[in-house]
């Protein structure tokens, strides 16, 4: 049996899904789309059920791609668990009535039951179940309250023929139901209420946003560096002993250069050797993975606490000036982890114009966490000054690029309509499950490209082709960017993997200003080939070429300006 969880956005569906399923869950794209849903399995009385967490939707009359997929998943379902926000019963019941009219078995989970009690909301579940003629259970997904009863009542749900009603008739019915089953007692504002209001008002919200983002990225760096220094680097030091023996066995020559790479002062340098078994393993696992894990961990916390929708609302006016709306910040956040999901998430924006602007700005000015890890590794020893120069430049490009695209591209940027959930304590198991799924997806996507990049680079170095390419571009590097001709190779290799390309800058003996210019150009000029493939899929050939042309022009212009100022 296929059971689909459905409900409005931010009602706790994902936490209930986490409670119902084990660790073996996967995120998948609905066939023919890039819209994600999550599925897993659970056992009830010895029977196995497939559980699907559908995208949040307000209605079965879809207004965007995610809601279209939710409708299709509903059509494929054998049974529906409708998750309802107890603190917003009236709004949530519209979807409930639509689901009941779909002639499928429906079980209703009135979630956030504890928050409703705190807010003075009382709901008579027995009356509601009698009126709707289907099982109704109170749940608190964070603590697991009601989840056992929810699974036990699945067998009681029956499909019933129900008369279709108009939207107006549904709202009249909802008003009647709420009047019968719900009572609201007066209560005073709590600290949580005051914080919720403060975080979406510009005067107080912007300082809170700056503080939250600063803490988030400091946490990412602290956790990432801690994992590198105390776990991954010690493991790779032990691994170095083993791999040196393999290198000695292979001897000098082409095979050694491909698998082990070049020795630096007679030793393996995991950042510079460029072998499949050295740099090819160290960069993804020893440098990138710790930061990827810490980033997605913080992202999951911000999502599950309810802060991201507030940030979207707060920044809506700013993002409108850049040709998007506040939800664009979510694409930026995902892009900071990996540009591929960042570009894919631009589908949450309403128009083709908004999606083009978001995808282009992500490709041009948002370094992924893998590249960020390399930027910190390369420039960190020169102090925070040059890291700030790089990221300040990218921020200026993002803002000015958005302003220019908004001014010259035709089309509209509709207003945002976001549901703002109350602040909630995140569920630890849900956070780590979500983090693990994203890390696993990153590794599956990144490793093949990274190995291919190391392999191609190793062959280019071993066969001396790299010096010939450098000779072609050498006349351009110095006058435009203030870089030696050899820097052309990392810039070209950046098309395969940005993090790998940044590592290729180290053997060139560049000064700190030159490294700052080089990593900035790497971040701007083109995204990696995986992101390019997604840009092509999302934008089409014509708009992808436009986007690439904008990136190339910006890289040349910004690189020349930075050379003039710094070098």
N, C-alpha and C positions, 0 to 999 in steps of 0.2 A: 504494500500500500504506500502511495506517495502522499505525504502530509506536507502542506505548505503553510508556513507562518506568514500571515498578512496583517498589516496595520499601517497607521499613519507613521510618518518619520518620527524618530525620537520617542518611541513608546516603550522601548526596552525589548524589542523583538530579538535582537542579537544576543542579549544576555539570557533570555529564555531558551534560545537555540543552543547556547553554550551549555545550559543546564541539562537539556534533553539529550545532547549528543556527547560522545566521548572526544578523545583527542584526534581521532582519524577523520578530519573534515577537510574539504577542499573548496577553494574558490574557483569558480569557472565562469566563462563567458557564455551567455545565452547564444545558441547557434545563430550565426550570421550577424552578430552584434559584438560590441565591446563592453556591454553592460554586465557587471559582475553580479553573481548571487552566490550564496554559500550553501553547501549541502553536506549532510552527514547521515549517520544511521543510529537508530536506537532500538532496544528490544523491550517489548511489553508482553509479559506472560509467555515468553519463549518465541514470540513472533518478531521478525525484523521489519522495521519501517524505515523508509527513506524520508528524511526531514530536509526541507528546503526553506531557507530564509530568503523570502522574496524582497526586492527593493521596496522601500516605503512608498505608500501611495495614499492619496486622499479619496480616490474614487476609482471605479472600474471604467470610467470614461476618461482614458489617459490624455494628459496634456503634454507629456514629454516621453523620451525614449525609455527611461527607467520605469515609468508607470505603464508603458506598453508591455514591457517584459513582465511586470507584476500581473497584468491582466492575462497574458499568455500562460504564466505559471498557474494562475487560478483555474484556467480552462483545463489544464493538464492534471489538476489535483484530484485525488480520491477523497480527501478530507482537508478541511481548512481549520487551523487554529487562528482565530482572530484576536490579536493582542490589542487591548484597549487601554488608553491612559485614564486611570480613575480620576485624575485631577482635571480632565477635559472631556467628560463623558458626552456632553452635547455634540461637540464637534466630531468626536470619534464614531458616534453611532450612525452617521450617514453611510460610511463604508460598511458598517455592520449590516445595515438593512439591505444594501446592495448585495453583499455576500449571501445573505439569507435568501434573496430572490434568485440566486444562481442555481438553486435546486441541488446543492451539495451538502453533505454533513458538515456542520460548523460547531466548533467548541469555542466559547468566548472566555479569554483570560483577562480579567479586569486587573491589570498590572499597576504597579506603583501604589499599592493599597496602603502602605505605610505613609507615603507622602500625602495621600488624600486625608488620612486621619489627622496628620499634623496640620493640615490646612482647614480642618473643621468640616470636611466633606463626609457625609454619611450616605451610603448607597445600600438599599435593601436588595440583596442579591436574589433572594427567593422570589420577590415580586418581579424583578427584571427577568429571571429565568422563565417565569410563568408567562409573561407578556411576549417574550421573544420565542418561546417554545423550543429552547435548545439549551444545553448545559452551559452554566455560567459559574466561573470559579475565580475567587480572589487570589492574586499572586503577588509576591514580592520577589522578583527575579534575583536581586542581589543576594538575598539570604537563602533563597530556595523555598520560601514559604509558599505553599499551594501547588508546587510543581508535581508532587506525588499524586495529589488529588486530580490535577489536570490530566495526567496520563491515565488514571483510573476511569475518568469520565469520558474518554475518547469513544469507548464502546457504546455509550448512551446517545451519541450524536447520530441523527437520522436525516436523510435527505427528505425534504417535504416540498410539495408543490405550493408555491406562494404566488399571489397575485402581484404582477408588476405595477409599481406606482410611479408617478412623476416626481421630479425633484421637490416641487412645492409640497406635494402630499407627504413626502418623506420628512421634510422639515417640520410639518405640522404634527406628524406622528412622533418625531423626536421630542418636540416640545411637550407633548402629552406624557410621554414616557418619563422624561426627566422630572416633570412635576410630581409624578407618582412615586418614583423610586429614590429621588435624591433630596437631601436636606443639607443646607450649608449654615454652619454656625459662625458667628462673628469671631474673629481672632486678630491679634495684633501682629504687626510685621516682625518677622524674625531677622536675625543677623544675615541669614542666607538670602532673604528677600531683599534686604538693603544692598547686599553685595551684588545680587543679580541685576538690580536697577542701576547701580553705579557702573557696572561693567559695560553697559550699552549707551551711556550718556557720554558725549564727546569729551566734556571737561574732565571727568573722572575716568572714563573708559580708556582713553589714549594712554595715560600714564600706567594704568593697569595692564594694558596690552603690551607696552614696552617692557614692563617688569616681567610679565608672564613669558614673553618671547625670549628675553634675556636669560631668565632662569632656565628655560627649556633648552636653549642652545649651549649654555654653560654646562647643563646636566649631560647633554649629548657628548660634549667634549670630555667632561670628567669621567663618565662611564666608559666612553670609547678608549680614552688613553689608559684608564685603569685596566681594562681588558687586555690592551696591547702590552703594557709594561709588565703585568703580573701573571698573565696566562699565555698569550700567543707568542711573544718574543722568547720566553724561556723554552717553550715547546720547539720553536724553530731553531734555537741554539743547539738543542739535542739533535734535531733533524739534520742540522748542518754537518755533524760528525758522520752521520750515515751517508749523506749525499756526497760528501767529499770522497768517501771510499768508492762510490759508484763512479765519480769523475775520474779517479785514478785508474779504475778498471777500464774505462772507455778510452783513456789516453787522449792525446790532442787530435784535433781534426773536426770535421763538419758535424759528426754525430754528437761529439762532446759539446760543441757550440750550441746546437739546437736544444739539447736536453739539460745541460748544466749551465751553459753560457760562458761568458768571458770571466776569468778570474781577475780580481782587483787586488794588486799587491800579493798575489799568490793565494788569496782567500776568496770564498764565495761572498759576494755582496748581494743580498736578496733584493735590493732596490735597483741595482745596476747591471747584474750579470745577464739578465734577459734570457735565461733558459726556461724551458717548460716546467722543469721540476724545481726551479729556484724562484725566479721572479714570477713565473706563471702561477705558482701556488701561494707565494708570500703576499703578493698584492691583494688578491681577493680575500684570502683568509686572515692574513696577519695585519693588514692595514685597513681594508675596506669593511670587512664583515663586522668588526667591533663597532664602527660608527653607524653602519646600517642598522644593527641591532638596537643600539641606544637611541637612534633617531625614531625608529618605528615604535619603540617602547614609549617615548614621550608623546608621539602622535596619538597613540592609542589612549593614553591618559587624558590628553586634551579633548579627544572625541568623546570618551565615556563620561567625563565630568560635565559635559554640556557646554564647554567654553568655545569650541569652534563656531557654532552658530551665532554666538554673541559677537565673536570677532568679525564674522561675515557681515553682520548688521552694522557694527561699529564702523567698518571700513567701506561700507556701501557707497557713500558720497565720493570718497577718494577713488575707488575703483571705477565709478561711473565716469570720472574725468579721464580715465585710462581706456575707456571704451568697453568696460565690462560691468558687472555688478559685484556685490560683496562676496558672492560664492566663489569668485575668482581666487580668493585667498586660499581656498582649499586646494585648488590646482597648484598654487605656488608651494604650499606645504608638501604636497605629494611629490612635486618636482624636485624639491630639496632632497628627498630620499632617492628618487630615481626619476629621470625625465620621462620615461615611458608611461608610468601610471599618471604622471602629471599631465601629459598631453591627453591621455585617454579620459581623464576626469574633466577635461574642458567640455565634455558633453553635457555637464550639468548646466552650462550656460545656454541661453535660450535661442540665440540667433547664430547664423553662419559667420557673421561679422565678429561677434564676440568670441566665438571659438577660434577664428583665425588670429585675432589679437592675442588671446591667451596662449595659444600654442606657439606663436612666434616669439612672444616675450619669454616663455619658459625656455625655448631653445636657445635664445640669444643672451639671457641674463640670469638664469637660475642654474648654478652648478649643482649637479647631483651630489649625494653624500660621498660617493666613491671619489669624485673629483675633489670635493672639499677635504676629504682625508688626505689626499696627496698634496693639496695646497698647504695645509697645516704642516705636513711632514717636510715639505721643501722650504717653506718660508719661516717656519716656526723658530729655527735657530737664529734668525736675524731679528727676532723680536716681533711684537704685535704691529709695529708701524706698517710693514709692507703687506701684511694680511688685511689690515684696515684699508689700505690703498686699493687693493684688489676688490674688496667687497663694496667699498664706497663707489668705485667706478661702475660696478655692475648694478648697484642700486640706482645710480644716476641714469644709466642706460635704460633700466626697466621703466622708470618714471617718464623720462623724456621720450622714449620710444612709444610708450602707451599714449602720451599726449599727442604725438605726431600722427600715429595711426588713427587715433580717435578723430583727429581733425580732418584727415584726408581720405579715409575710407568711407564709402557710402553705406547707409543702413542705420538701424536703430539699436539702442541699448535699453531694453525694457527694464522696468522697476523690479526690485527683488521682492519676493514673497517667501519669507522664511519662518518656520516654526521654531520658537525659542523655548527649549525644554528647561525645566528647573535644574539647578545644580544638583549633582548626585555624586555619591561616593562610588568610585569605579570598582568593578569586580576584578579581583586579582587574577583569577583563572581565565576570565574572558580577555583581559589585557594581554596576558602571556600567550594565549591561544591565537589572538589576532596578530600579535607581533611575530610569532613563529610562522604563521601562514604567509605573512608578507616577506619575511626573511627567506623562507623556502622558495617563494616565487622569484625573489631577486636572484638567488643563487642559480636557479634553473635557467633564468634568462641571461644572466651575466657571464657565467663560467664559459659557455661555448665561445662567446665573442672574445672573451679575454684570452683564452687559450689560442684561438685563431690569431689574435693580434700579436701575442708573444711569438708564436710560431713564424708568422710572416716577417716580423721584425728580426727575429734571429736569422732567418734565411737571408734577408736583405743585408744584414751586417756581415754574415759569414761569406757571402758571395761578392761583397764589395759593391753591390748595386747601390747601396745607400750613399756612398761617396759620390757616385755619378749623379744621383738625383740632387744631392746637396750642391753640386757644381752648377746645375741648371738654375736653382733658386737663389744661389749665393748673391748674385748682383742685386736681388730685390730685398733680401733680409736686412742688410745694413742700412740702406737709405730710408726704408719705410719704417722698420721697427727697431733699428739699432741693435740687431742680433746677428751673430755669425751665420754663415750660410748653412752650417750643419743643423741649425735650429729648424730648418725647413722640414726635416724628417719627423721630429715629434709633432709638428703642426699637421703634417699630412696623416700621420698615424692616429691622430686624435679622432679622425673619422671612424676608426674601428673601435677604440676605447679611449676616452678622455683620461681616465686615471692612469692607464699604462703610458700614454703619451707624456703626461706630466712627469712620470718617472724617468723618461728618456732624456729629460732636460738636465738631469744631475751630472752625467759624465761630460757635459760640454764646458764645465768650468765657468758658468755665467756668474756675473755679479748679482747682488740682491735686487737692484733696480731692473736689471735685464730679466731676472726670473719673474719679477712682478709683472713686467710687460708681457712676457711669454705666457704665463698661466692665465692672464686676463684674455689674451687673444685666443688661447685654447678654449676658454669658457664661452667666447662669443661666436667664433666664426662658423662653426657647424656643430650640431649635436652628434652623438655617436650614431653609428649606422642603425642600431636597433630603434632609436628614437626617430631617425629619418624614415624608417619603414612605417612607423606608426603615423608620422606626419603625412606620409603619402596616402595611407589608408583613411585618415580622418579628413584631410583637406582636399585630396585629389591632386592630379599632376599640376594643374595650372597654379593653384594656390600654394602648393608645396614649392614650386619653382620661385614664386614671388617671395615666399618666406625665406628661402635659401639666399636669394639675391639681397634681401634686406640684411641678413646675417653677415654676408661677405662684405658688403659695403661698410657696415658698422665696424667690423673687425679691422678693416684697412684704416678707416678714419680714426677710430679710438686708439689703435696701435700707434699711429703716427703722432697723435696728440700726446700720448703717454711718453713716447720716446723723446719728444721735444721737451717735456717737462722734467722727466726723471733722468734721461741719459744725455 
